[in-house]
């Protein structure tokens, strides 16, 4: 991979654009925020990679994934299904083992999607995921962030029927945080 691409990837990692990395056997799977969220697969044994970005391989998203891995920012799995659906495995990991990291990651993605999701669908999906994790690691700070993100969602998508339902769910979730 070119030095320039490796530097861009390192910068992406340092800026927090790598949401997660999953290692299964000799493969890495990740989700990296770029123009869009991109999914990366790296085969360490074969020294090959794939990315869902237009470049398709040997890109800054792959370099960011490798940087994250080298820095120890990854979760390891022996479950064969994790290779089939890495994001599902990560969701399970966040829910069962590390809800704090899950909330941090989802909030980062929520902020990103608020600026990029024209339909509101991804934001609504992520809000619901946060609402499932929030009771496992509630905090005022996260409650404030959640409320701020929702207020922006409400401003942009006030005519969606879903908005009223989400408002009730969020108010219920954060009511015990004394906001």
Secondary structure, DSSP 8 states (H G I E B T S, - for coil): --HHHHHHHHHHHHTT-EEEEEEETTEEEEEEESSSEEEEEEETTTTEEEESSTT-SSSHHHHHHHHHHHTT--EEE--THHHH-HHHHHHHHHHHT-HHHHHHHHHHHHHHHHHH-SSSHHHHHHHHHHHHHHTTS--HHHHHHHHHHHHHHHHHSTT-HHHHHHHHHHHHHHGGG--
